[in-house]
Amino acid sequence: MQRLQLKFLQQWIDKKKRKPLIIRGARQVGKSTLVKLFAKQHQRTLVNVNLERYPELAPVFSTKAPQQIIQQIEVLPRMDRISPETILFLDEIQAIPEAIPALRYFYEERPELPLISAGSLLEFTLSNHQFSMPVGRVQYLHIGPMSFTEFLMALGEDKLHDIVTHYKLDQTISNIAHQRLLQILRTYYFVGGMPEAVAVFAETSSYPEVSEIHNSIIDTYREDFPKYIGSRNHNRILNVFNFAARNVGVKVKYSNISRQEQSVTLKKDIELLSMARIISKVVHSHCSGIPLQADIEEKVYKLLFLDVGLMNALCGLNWRVISQFDAIKLVNEGVIAKQFIGQHLQSILAETPNRELTYWLREGRSANAELDFVIALAGNLIPIEVKSGATGSLKSLHQFMGHKQAPFAIRFDTSLPTVNQLDAVIQMDKQQKHICYPLISLPLYLVERLSEVVESYL
């Protein structure tokens, strides 16, 4: 995904009248590193102002006067002169909330100046202040953890990376490559996509050192909450944070989080963590057509966590357990696969207008059915079933295909790619109905090729 993010930055900086750019994403997903890499590639001087270190700049940003703000930044220790040939980078912008509304005036008065800002927990900051984001005067770039293909690159697995990134539906993957990719996928389940954890593993291959990084990142989040949550209860936010990691893919019931807190209060905490992209919702849609979001039940949703590696760390799973998936049956083995797929589906949909993930649920006394994800690609509903192994029941998928209009279905599992025509009989309106539909089965590690596979099959 980094290649796409750098391309986005290139398009942004090439504009003659550019809006200030806000890079949004959870803490330690690589926002600052991306900006530094971009400046280096384009041989531009980066004027890096970490606003956590300069709280005295708050009154300066309150003036909303770009020239005055620039002059005060230039007199800070070891700061270069700011010009259209430099990149002004306001890092940790949430530390000085006054800087956020000031961005609109940079667009209006200094549009030739490349200005990038980045921050974590911005939504927490905004919820405790009277101003709003400068809508229409700024541009956004959302980034998340490193993807599986980026993980392959970081490990130097260039050939396996090429197999995944260039895969087409009519190609054959050798069993040797397939087994190696599944093995590295298990490693990704443990390491995850947080850049620091990936860098340490790529350098040392040490799982204990990765665990130390995970614990450090989790502690950083816990320490950050009191800084930016304002009047909200710290322990309650932590409970929601922990609950989300340990209950991925489970329909949220507020009483399961806390029986003492009101549901409206817990809902607000979940909304804030979701907007900060630490957790995310997968909302139930009736899937009557596109857009899926027009047909959702907002009160019915599941959660995904920021990163599969951090999720497993918070669940207490270590590498020894994850590496023995074939020998040990984990209760939440399927949850790990769903988190992995959901995490990557979010990246696929990140820059689309309707990027919220949805799923399908039908509840009845004797005919419950639940499909892991339903997304819109190439103008069609695409139902997605996720299996942690090579086999599993498809009853819910049969029900969906019998009731909804979809050209085919996708299954992610640990088998080699196949395309099969499925025949099934389902109960519908108290009668039996015969259904027939194409099922494209893909190994979990090919999730990043989903868009290309879908377009090629239509």
N, C-alpha and C positions, 0 to 999 in steps of 0.2 A: 504493500500500500504506500510505502514511502515514495516510490517512484511517481505515483499519482499525485501525492501531496506536493512534491517538488515541481511537478508540471503545473499544478494549480498556482503555486507561488510564482512561477515564471509568467503565466498568463496575467496574474495580478500586477506584477511589477512592470510589465510591458505597457500597461494602460497609461495614457497621458494624464488623465484625471482619475486617480485611483482613490478609493475610500480607505480609511484606516482599516486594517485587518485585525480581527480578534480570533486568535486560535483557541478553541475551546476543547476541553478534554479533562479527564480526571488527573489528579496529581501523578507525576512520574510516568506518564505515557510517552514522553519524549518531545514535548512541545518546544522547549528551549533548545534541545539538541537539533531539531529540525531547522530552526531559524539559523543557528550557527552554521550548519552544513550548507544551507542555501546561500548565506552571505559569502562563505568561503568559495563555493563553486562559481559565484559571479564576481569574485574579487572586489567585493564592496566592504568598506569599513563598517563594522557593526558597533553602534553605540548602544551598549547593553546597560539598561538601568533597571536593577532589581529593586522594585518599590518597597519590598519588605525591609530593605536596608536603609531607606531614606524616608522615614515617616515625616520628616520636616518639609517634604515637598507637598504635603496635603494642602496648605494654604495657597501655594503657587498654582496648583491645578484648579483650585476654587475660583481663581480669576477668570478661567475659561479664555485666556488670552494666549494663543499659541506662541507668539514671538517671545513673550515674557517667560513662558514655560521653558522654551528652548534655551534662552539665556541663562536661566537658573540651573538647568541640567548641565550646560557646558562648563560651569564653574565647579562642578563636583570633582572630586579627586580622580585623576587619570581618565578624564572624559575627552574624547575627540570632538572637534568642531562638527556640528550637525549641518548637513547640506543635502540637496537632492541626490548627490552621488553616494551618500551614506544610507544606512538603514537604521532608523531609530526603533529600538526594541524596548517596550515597556513590559518587563516581566513581572509576574506576580501582581497583576493590576488590582486584584481583589484586596490587597493590603491598603490601598489608598482609593476608596470608592469614588472620591471626587474626580479621579482621573477618567472614569468611565463616561460621564456626560460631556467631559471636555473634548472627547474624540471628535464629536460632530463639528467642532470649530476648526479642528485641523483640516477636516474635509472641505469646509467652506472657505478657509483662509490660506491653507497651505497644502492644496491637493497634490502638488508636485513632490512633496516629501514622502518617501516610503516609510510608513509608520505601521509597525506590527506590535500588537499587545498579546499577552497570554496570561491566563490565570486559571486557578482551580477554585472550586466552590463559589463561582461567581453568583450563582443563584442564591446561596446563603447570604452573601453580602447584599444583594439587591433586595432581598426580602426584608431587610432591616433598615432600608433607607427609602426616602420619599421619591427619589428620582427613578427613572426607567432607562432601559437601554436606548441609545440614540438610533432608533429605528430609521432605516433608509439612508443613514449617514455612515454606516459601517458595513463591512463584509465579514462573513464568518468562514472559518475552516475548522471542521471537527476532526479530531484524530483520536484513535483508541490504541489498544495494545498492538504489538507486532503480530502479523498474521502467520499462519503456518508456513507459507512460502518464504516469507522474510526470515523465519526461523531456520529454514533449510539453507538459505543464503548465509546466514550468520554462522552456521556450522560448517560452511565450506562444501555443502552437498550440492554442487552445481548441476551434476547430471540428474539427480532426483528432482531438483528444482525445475529443470527444463522439461522433464517428463510431466510434471504437474501443470506447469504454466502453459504448456503447448498442447495439452491433451484435447483430442477431439473424439466425438462419440464413436467413430468407426475405427479408432485405434485400439491396439492390443497392448496391455501392460504385462510384462513378464512377471511370473510368480516371484522371482528373486527380488525384483524391484518392489513389487507389491508388499512382500513381507518386510523389507527394509523400511518402507514408508510407514507401515503399521507400527513397526518398532519405534521409529522416530516420533510417530504420533503419540505413543504412550509417553515418551520423554517430554513432548510438548504439554501433555496433560499435567505433568508435574511442574515443569519450568514455567509454562505459560508464556505470555507475550510482553510482560513488562520489560522495557529495554535493559535496565540494570541487571535483572535476573538472567536475561538471555546473554548479555555480554559476559557475565561471570561464568556461566556454563560453557560458553564458546571458548573461553580462555582456559578454564580449569577442569571442565567435565566433573566438577565436584557437586554432588547433590546436597551435602550438608551446607556448603557455601551458598547454594541457591536458597535453601531454607532460611539461612540467616538474612538474606536480602528480602525474602518474603516477609519475615517477621519485622524487619526494619520498615518496610513500606506500610505494613498494617499499623505499626506504631505511629508512623507519620500521619496517617489518616486520623487515627484516634486523637492525636495531639492537635491536629488542625481544627477539629470540630469546635472546641471551646472558643477558638479565635474568631470564628465567623458565624456561629449559630445565633448570636444575640441572646434573646430571651428564651429560646427554645431549650428544652431540657437535655443536657448532655448525655445522661445515662439512657434516656429513652432513644435518642439518636443512635447510640451505640447498640442498643438492643435491636433496632431495625436493621442496622448495618450487619450485625451477626446473623440475624434471622434470614436476611436475604441470601447470604452466602450458604447457609445450611438448608435452605428450602427452595432451591432453584427448581423451576418446573412444576411447582405445586400451587394450586389455586389459593390465592391469599384469603385467609380469614383473620380479621383483626384480633379476634379472641385468642388465636394461636400465638400472636406476638406478645400481647399483654391483656390480661383480664381486668386490670386496674385502670387502664387508659381508655379514653373515649375514642371511638373509631375515627371521628373527624380529625382528632389530633394526630393519630397514627397515619392517617391518609396524607396529611400535610407533610409529615416527615418523609414518607415514601416519595411524595411529589418532589420535594427538595433534593433528595438523593438521586432521583431519576433525572432531574434537570441538570444536576452536576455530573451525570453520566457515571456515577459510581455503581448504580444499579439501573436496570431498565425494565419496563413493563412489556409483557406480551399479552395483548388485550383480546378478549373473545369477540369474534365477529361472526355474524350469521352467514357471511360469505355469499350474499345474494348477487353480488356483482362488484364491479370496480367503480369507484375506489372502495377498498375493503373498510377503510376508516369511516365511511358513511353508514355502516351497518353494524357498528360495534356496541357492545354492552360495557360501558366504561367501568362499572362496578365489579366486573368479572375479569380478573387478570392473574397472570403468573409473573414471576420475576426471573430475570437473569442477573448475574453478577458481572462486575467489570471485567474480570479475567479468570480463566479456568485455573491457572496456577495459584492465584490468591484465594480462589474459592476452595481449592483442595487444602491449602494451608490453614484456612480458617476452620475447615472441617476436620482437621487433625490427621489427614491422610499423608503418609510419607512415601518416598520413592519405592521402598521395599514392597509395599502393598500394591502400588499401582503397576509396578513392573511384573507382577505375578497375576495379572488379570486372567490368564488362561487357567491358572491353578486355583485361584481363589475367587469365589463369587461374591462380589461386593453388592451391598444393598443399593448403593447409589451409583453403580456402574453406568446405568442408562442416563442418569442425571448428568454425569460428566460429558457424555457424548452430546446430549442436548445443549449443554452450556457451550461446548465447542462449536457446534453448528450455529446456534443462535448468535454467538459472538461474531462469527464470520458473516452471517446474514446481515447483521447490523452494518458491517463495513460495506457490503454490496449495496445496501440501500441508503448509505449515509448522506449522499448528496441529492437524493430524490425528494420531491415534495412531500410524499407520504412515506416517511421512513420508519414509522412506528410498526413494530412487528405485531402480527395477529395470529391467532389460532382458532380452531373450530371446536365447539363443545356442544354436545347434545345430551341433556340429562333427562332421564326417565326412570320409572320404577324398575324396568327390566331391560332397557335398551340404551344404556349409556354408551356414548362414543366420544372420543377426544383425539384430535389430530394435532401433532406437535406444532406445526407452523403452516400458515397459508400466506403466500406473498403474491404480489402482482409483478409479473415480468412480461415484457413484450406484448402488453395489452391483454394478458390472460391470467386467470387464477391458476396458481401453481401450488397444489397441496404437497406437503412434505412430511414424511414419516421418518423418524430417526431411531435406528436400532444400534445397540452397543455391540452386538455380535453379528454373526452371519445369517441368523434365522430369527423368526419371530412372527407373531400373528399380525394379520393385516385387516382385522375385522373393522376397525374404525375407518381405515382408508376405504374399504369396500362401501361402508355406509355413506361416506362423503361423496364418493364417485357416483353412487346411486341417486343422491339427492341434489347434487350441485352440477353446474356446467363447468367442467375442466377438460382440456384436451388430452391430458395424461397426468400421471402422478410421479413423484420423485421419492425414492427411498435411499437414505444414506445408511450404510452398514459397513461391515469389514470384508465384504466379498469383492471380487473383481467386477468391473463394470459389465452390466447386461441390460438388454432391452427385451422385455417379455410381454406377450399379450395375456392378460389375466382374465379368467372367467370365474364368476362367483354368483351365488344366489343369496339375496338379502331379503329381510322382512321389511316391507314398506306398505304402510296403510293397511295393515292386517292381511296383506297378501305377499306372496313370494314374487320377487322380481329378479330376472336374470340380467346381470351387468357384464360388460366386457370393455376393458380399457388397457392402454399401454402403460407399463410400469418401467421407468428408467431407474435402475439400481446403480448407485455410485458409491465407491468407497469414501469414507468420511473425509479423507485427506484431499478429495477433489472438490470440496465445497466452493472454493474460490473460482471454479470453472462453471458454476451453475448457470450464469447468464448466457455464456457462449453455448453451453449444451442445450439450453431451452430454445434459444434462437435457431440453432441448427436443426432441431427436430421439428419445429413448427412448419 
